[in-house]
Amino acid sequence: MKKIGLLLLLFVSVISNAQQAENIIIITTDGFRWHELFEGMDSSIANDRKFNQGDSTYLFKKYWSDNVKERREKLLPFIWSVVAAKGQLYGNRNYNNKVNNANPHWFSYPGYSEIMTGFADPAINSNDYEPNPHVTVLEFLNQQPKLKGKIAAFGAWEAFDRILNEKRSGIPVTSAFDKIGGTHPTAKENLINNMLVDSYKPWHLDECLDVFTQYEALEELKTKKPKVLYVAYGETDEWAHSGQYRSYLDAAHQVDAWIKQIWDFVQNDPQYKNKTTLVFTTDHGRGDKIKAEWTSHGSAIQNASEIWFAAMGPGITAKGEIKTEGQLYQEQFAQTIAKLLGYTFKANHPIAKEIMEVLK
């Protein structure tokens, strides 16, 4: 219990001085394992012909080092050079620092709903679930006078319309192959729309390539200046399900580069510079390398509830990688997001307390 208390004491600095954050950017990358975040490329998977796409030479040249710190920096250079220096990272289970789903299902819709509502509702048990009956923290924030109409969400997966309940919440949610710009798109928005239509569609119309989600979200950030922005990438999960480890690692490496791109813009824009918090996490974990379970997740896959959490920005003390034993849960993220902006998230469903509330 003392060790758990120490973890909570460290984590409270994430939400200290929360009112200093005027804007927040929430980023998720689907089904990305804590193993690669904290340990970099797994050599046993990269050496396996079933998974390396016949390109182990490329993988080892690009992502391998015998030193674990160098290895993870090769895969995620921005996370380990900037976020680790200026923020906090949780979930390295080598130190018994644990972050888990609280929901019992360990796949996408339940995970994203838990992130956004602060409620691990066991009844949400399908990726085809109806529009979310629960209020998300984004919907709650959109009800606040200072934030009304200044919230936007972009996700590669079509289900985000339902997860965030676009119709009820009034939040614009651009998901999968939705076009941007309304009836009068700018030249840049029209180009993105046309490229989206003509793009390669490996997952049919269920999910677009992450590059479109990035370009759409970045254009929104530059032109409409939302105060709350959610960006949800999906390729890490899709390539893992396909057993394509090279593409899984490349997708994660690209997400890292895109986060840097967003952060560089934020830190060079007067509205956002030194006023914006970045939160980065995932919806679920996945299995380990034993019996090739790294390709899958869900309640039948051992350890697939193991996730991670990172944050940096105003009010967040630079603690880096947290190596204290303890336990956090995904359902705590929603209230933490609200508190970072100086609000207390309230809704007609249970909402898990943020870490500061646990300490009181």
C-alpha positions in Angstrom: 0.0 0.0 0.0 2.9 2.4 0.7 4.3 1.8 -2.8 0.9 2.4 -4.3 0.6 5.6 -2.3 4.0 6.8 -3.7 2.8 6.2 -7.3 -0.4 8.2 -6.6 1.7 11.0 -5.0 3.9 11.2 -8.1 0.9 11.0 -10.5 -0.9 13.9 -8.6 1.6 16.2 -10.3 -0.1 15.4 -13.6 -3.2 17.3 -12.4 -1.6 19.9 -10.1 -2.2 23.5 -11.2 -4.7 22.1 -13.7 -6.1 25.6 -14.4 -2.8 26.5 -16.2 -3.9 24.4 -19.2 -6.1 26.5 -21.5 -6.2 23.8 -24.3 -5.8 20.0 -24.4 -4.9 17.6 -27.2 -5.8 14.0 -26.6 -4.1 11.4 -28.8 -4.7 7.6 -28.9 -3.1 4.9 -31.0 -5.1 1.8 -31.1 -3.9 -1.4 -29.4 -0.2 -0.4 -29.0 1.5 -2.5 -26.4 3.4 -1.3 -23.4 6.2 -3.6 -24.4 7.2 -1.6 -27.5 6.6 1.7 -25.7 8.9 1.0 -22.9 11.2 -1.7 -24.5 11.2 -0.9 -28.2 11.3 -3.6 -30.8 10.8 -7.2 -29.7 13.6 -9.2 -31.4 11.9 -12.5 -31.1 8.9 -11.2 -33.1 11.1 -9.4 -35.5 13.1 -12.6 -36.2 9.9 -14.7 -36.7 9.2 -15.2 -40.4 5.5 -15.4 -39.7 5.5 -11.8 -38.6 8.5 -9.8 -40.1 7.1 -9.6 -43.6 10.4 -11.0 -44.9 12.2 -7.8 -43.9 14.1 -8.6 -40.7 17.2 -6.8 -42.0 15.2 -3.6 -42.3 13.7 -4.0 -38.9 17.0 -4.6 -37.1 18.8 -1.8 -39.0 16.0 0.8 -38.2 14.8 -0.2 -34.8 17.3 -2.5 -33.0 19.9 -1.8 -30.3 21.1 -4.0 -27.5 20.5 -1.1 -25.1 16.8 -0.9 -24.2 16.8 2.9 -23.9 18.4 3.4 -27.3 16.0 0.8 -28.7 12.9 2.5 -27.6 14.3 5.9 -28.7 14.8 4.6 -32.2 11.1 3.5 -32.3 9.6 6.6 -30.6 12.2 9.4 -30.6 9.8 12.2 -29.7 8.2 10.4 -26.8 11.5 9.5 -25.3 13.3 12.8 -26.0 10.5 15.3 -25.3 7.6 13.7 -23.4 10.0 11.8 -21.1 11.9 15.0 -20.4 9.0 17.3 -19.9 6.1 15.1 -18.8 5.3 11.7 -17.3 4.9 8.1 -18.6 3.0 5.3 -16.8 2.7 1.6 -17.4 6.2 0.1 -17.5 5.4 -3.2 -15.8 9.1 -4.1 -15.4 8.8 -1.8 -12.4 5.3 -3.1 -11.4 4.0 0.3 -12.6 0.6 -0.8 -13.9 -2.1 0.8 -16.0 -5.1 -1.4 -17.0 -8.5 -1.3 -18.5 -11.2 -1.4 -15.8 -13.8 -2.8 -18.4 -13.8 -6.6 -18.7 -13.7 -6.8 -22.5 -10.3 -5.5 -23.6 -11.1 -4.3 -27.1 -11.8 -1.0 -28.8 -15.3 0.4 -28.3 -15.3 -0.5 -24.6 -11.8 1.0 -24.2 -12.5 4.2 -25.9 -15.8 4.6 -24.1 -13.9 4.0 -20.8 -11.3 6.7 -21.7 -14.0 9.2 -22.6 -16.7 8.6 -20.1 -14.8 7.6 -17.0 -17.1 4.7 -16.7 -16.2 1.1 -17.4 -19.7 -0.1 -18.3 -19.7 -3.9 -18.8 -22.8 -3.5 -21.0 -20.8 -1.9 -23.7 -19.6 -5.2 -25.1 -19.4 -4.9 -28.9 -17.5 -2.8 -31.5 -20.9 -2.6 -33.2 -22.5 -1.1 -30.1 -25.2 1.6 -30.6 -24.4 5.3 -30.1 -22.9 5.7 -26.6 -25.6 6.2 -24.0 -23.1 7.8 -21.6 -21.9 11.4 -21.8 -18.2 11.7 -22.7 -15.8 14.2 -21.2 -15.7 15.9 -24.6 -19.5 16.4 -24.6 -19.3 17.7 -21.0 -16.6 20.2 -21.9 -18.6 21.3 -25.0 -21.4 22.3 -22.5 -19.0 24.7 -20.8 -19.5 28.3 -22.0 -15.7 29.0 -22.6 -15.4 25.8 -24.6 -18.7 25.6 -26.5 -18.1 25.0 -30.2 -14.3 24.8 -29.7 -14.0 21.0 -29.5 -13.3 18.6 -32.4 -12.5 14.9 -32.9 -10.8 13.0 -35.7 -10.6 9.2 -35.8 -9.5 6.7 -38.5 -12.2 4.3 -37.4 -15.9 4.7 -38.4 -17.1 3.8 -34.9 -16.0 7.1 -33.4 -19.3 8.7 -34.5 -21.0 6.3 -32.2 -18.4 6.2 -29.4 -18.6 10.0 -29.0 -22.3 10.1 -29.9 -21.8 12.8 -32.5 -25.5 13.4 -33.0 -26.4 14.0 -29.4 -23.2 15.7 -28.3 -23.1 18.2 -31.0 -19.3 17.7 -31.3 -18.1 17.4 -34.9 -16.6 14.0 -35.3 -14.7 13.2 -38.5 -14.2 9.5 -38.8 -13.0 7.1 -41.5 -14.1 8.4 -44.9 -16.1 11.5 -43.7 -15.3 14.5 -45.8 -14.1 17.8 -44.2 -14.9 21.4 -44.9 -18.7 21.0 -45.1 -20.4 22.4 -48.3 -17.6 25.0 -48.9 -14.2 23.2 -48.4 -11.0 25.1 -48.8 -8.6 24.1 -51.5 -6.6 22.1 -49.0 -9.6 20.4 -47.5 -10.9 19.6 -51.0 -7.5 18.0 -51.8 -7.6 15.9 -48.7 -11.2 14.8 -49.5 -10.3 13.8 -53.0 -7.2 11.9 -51.9 -9.3 10.1 -49.3 -11.7 8.9 -51.9 -8.9 7.7 -54.2 -6.8 6.1 -51.4 -5.9 2.5 -50.8 -8.6 1.0 -48.5 -7.1 -2.1 -46.8 -10.0 -2.1 -44.3 -12.7 -1.1 -46.8 -14.8 1.7 -45.5 -14.5 0.8 -41.8 -11.2 2.6 -41.4 -9.0 5.0 -43.4 -5.2 5.2 -43.4 -3.9 7.3 -40.4 -2.3 9.8 -42.7 -5.7 11.3 -43.5 -6.7 11.5 -39.9 -3.4 13.4 -39.2 -3.8 15.8 -42.1 -7.5 16.5 -41.2 -6.7 17.1 -37.5 -3.7 19.3 -38.2 -5.7 21.4 -40.7 -8.4 21.9 -38.0 -5.7 22.9 -35.5 -4.2 25.4 -37.9 -7.4 27.0 -39.2 -10.1 26.7 -36.6 -8.0 26.6 -33.4 -10.1 24.2 -31.2 -9.4 24.4 -27.5 -10.0 20.6 -27.2 -8.8 18.3 -29.9 -9.0 14.5 -30.0 -7.0 12.5 -32.6 -7.3 8.7 -32.8 -5.0 6.7 -35.0 -5.8 3.1 -35.8 -3.0 1.4 -37.9 -1.1 0.0 -35.0 -4.0 -2.3 -34.2 -4.8 -3.2 -37.8 -1.3 -4.2 -38.7 -0.9 -6.2 -35.4 -4.1 -8.1 -36.2 -2.6 -9.0 -39.6 0.6 -10.2 -37.9 2.6 -7.7 -39.8 5.2 -6.6 -37.2 7.2 -4.4 -39.6 4.1 -2.4 -40.4 3.0 -2.3 -36.8 6.4 -0.8 -35.8 6.4 1.6 -38.7 2.9 2.8 -37.9 3.9 3.5 -34.3 7.1 5.3 -35.5 4.9 7.5 -37.7 2.5 8.3 -34.9 5.5 9.5 -32.9 6.5 11.8 -35.8 2.9 13.1 -36.1 2.8 13.9 -32.4 6.0 15.9 -32.9 4.4 17.7 -35.8 1.4 18.6 -33.8 3.5 19.7 -30.8 5.9 21.7 -32.9 2.9 23.6 -34.3 1.4 24.1 -30.8 4.7 25.5 -29.5 5.0 28.0 -32.3 1.4 29.3 -32.2 0.5 32.2 -29.8 -2.9 30.6 -28.8 -1.3 27.3 -27.8 2.3 27.9 -26.9 2.9 26.9 -23.2 -0.9 26.8 -22.7 -1.6 23.3 -24.1 -1.5 19.9 -22.4 -0.9 16.7 -24.4 -2.4 13.4 -23.3 -1.3 10.2 -25.1 -2.7 6.7 -24.4 -4.3 3.6 -26.0 -7.7 1.8 -25.9 -6.5 -1.7 -24.9 -3.4 -3.9 -24.7 -2.8 -7.1 -26.5 -1.1 -10.5 -25.9 2.6 -11.1 -25.6 4.8 -13.1 -27.9 3.9 -16.5 -26.4 1.8 -18.5 -28.8 1.8 -15.4 -31.1 -0.8 -13.7 -29.0 0.7 -10.3 -29.6 -1.5 -10.1 -32.7 -4.7 -10.3 -30.7 -6.6 -8.9 -27.7 -9.9 -9.3 -25.8 -10.8 -11.0 -22.6 -9.7 -14.4 -23.8 -6.1 -13.1 -24.3 -4.0 -13.0 -21.2 -2.6 -9.6 -20.3 -4.6 -7.8 -23.0 -5.9 -5.3 -20.4 -2.4 -3.9 -19.9 -2.1 -0.3 -21.2 -0.1 2.9 -20.6 -0.6 6.6 -20.2 1.6 9.7 -20.9 1.1 13.4 -20.5 3.0 16.7 -20.7 2.2 20.4 -20.6 1.2 23.2 -18.2 0.9 22.1 -14.6 2.6 18.7 -15.3 5.8 18.3 -13.3 8.6 16.7 -15.3 8.9 13.2 -13.7 9.7 11.2 -16.9 9.2 7.5 -16.8 7.5 6.5 -13.5 9.3 3.6 -11.9 7.2 3.4 -8.7 5.1 0.3 -8.1 1.3 1.0 -8.3 -1.9 0.7 -10.2 -3.9 3.1 -12.3 -7.0 2.4 -14.4 -8.2 3.7 -17.8 -11.5 5.0 -16.2 -9.5 7.6 -14.4 -8.4 9.4 -17.6 -11.7 11.3 -18.3 -11.8 13.1 -15.0 -8.1 13.8 -15.2 -8.7 15.4 -18.6 -11.4 17.6 -17.2 -9.3 18.6 -14.2 -6.4 19.6 -16.4 -8.7 22.2 -17.9 -10.0 23.2 -14.5 -13.4 21.5 -14.6 -15.0 18.7 -12.6 -16.6 16.2 -15.0 -20.2 15.4 -14.0 -22.8 13.2 -15.7 -25.7 10.9 -15.0 -23.4 7.8 -14.8 -20.6 6.8 -12.5 -17.3 8.7 -13.2 -14.0 7.4 -11.7 -12.1 9.9 -9.6 -8.9 11.4 -10.9 -5.9 10.6 -8.9 -5.9 13.8 -6.8 -9.4 12.8 -5.5 -8.1 9.4 -4.5 -5.4 11.2 -2.4 -7.8 13.5 -0.5 
